[in-house]
Every structure is written in structure tokens, then in C-alpha cells.
Amino acid sequence: MRVTILYFANLRERRGAASDLLDLPPGGDVAMALATIAKLHPGIAAQLPHAQVAVNLALVAATTPLSDGDELALIPPVSGGAS
């Protein structure tokens, strides 16, 4: 199955791309996708455990199954703002 990965904020900057297409075996879940991304892009691997993950615009857990054509968004923690 093929899943679209969207990177946001510093994950996008470190990855050097806003998105990727990721091929996973049938029955894959979010945890499998994250492990695959970490292997393919070690420069962002350390940040992945801290990112929020959304599938098709809904925040999900690592055990969430994925389907062909899903969109998986990786949203790193955000800090800052007005003092």
C-alpha cells in the first residue's frame, strides 16, 4: 500500500521536503510507518517519537492501521509565542 507522508515545521526543514510517498506492506500501521521513515531519514529519527501523528486529518495512536491512499501528517511539538 502507498501512504503520503506530510512533514511540518522543523521536521519539514530537517527532511528537506514537505512530503514523501511511502510504500508499506498490507496491514501496516502508524508504528510501522514511523519505523520505516526513521530508517529512510535518520536525520529526523530522534524527533519522530515526540511528534503528533494524524491520519486523514484525525490525531491517532501508533497502533492505528493504515490503508492504501491514507495521508499521514507528522506534527512536531511547538513552543514559543508571546511573553
Backbone hydrogen bonds, N-H to C=O, Kabsch-Sander energy under -0.5 kcal/mol:
donor,donor_aa,acceptor,acceptor_aa,energy
3,V,22,L,-2.8
4,T,70,D,-2.5
5,I,20,D,-3.1
6,L,4,T,-0.5
6,L,72,L,-2.8
7,Y,18,A,-2.6
8,F,74,L,-1.3
11,L,8,F,-1.6
12,R,8,F,-0.6
12,R,9,A,-0.6
13,E,9,A,-1.8
14,R,10,N,-2.7
15,R,11,L,-2.3
16,G,12,R,-2.1
17,A,12,R,-0.9
20,D,5,I,-1.9
22,L,3,V,-3.1
24,L,1,M,-3.0
24,L,22,L,-0.5
28,G,25,P,-1.5
30,V,64,T,-2.0
31,A,62,A,-2.3
33,A,29,D,-2.1
34,L,30,V,-2.8
35,A,31,A,-2.3
36,T,32,M,-2.2
37,I,33,A,-2.6
38,A,34,L,-2.4
39,K,35,A,-1.7
40,L,36,T,-2.3
41,H,37,I,-2.7
44,I,41,H,-2.1
45,A,41,H,-0.5
45,A,42,P,-0.5
47,Q,44,I,-1.1
48,L,44,I,-1.1
48,L,45,A,-0.5
50,H,47,Q,-1.6
51,A,47,Q,-0.6
51,A,48,L,-1.3
52,Q,75,I,-3.3
54,A,73,A,-2.2
55,V,58,A,-2.7
56,N,54,A,-0.5
56,N,71,E,-2.9
58,A,55,V,-1.4
60,V,53,V,-2.7
64,T,61,A,-1.7
66,L,28,G,-2.8
69,G,2,R,-3.2
70,D,67,S,-2.2
72,L,4,T,-3.4
72,L,70,D,-0.5
73,A,54,A,-3.1
73,A,71,E,-0.6
74,L,6,L,-2.9
75,I,52,Q,-2.8
75,I,73,A,-0.6
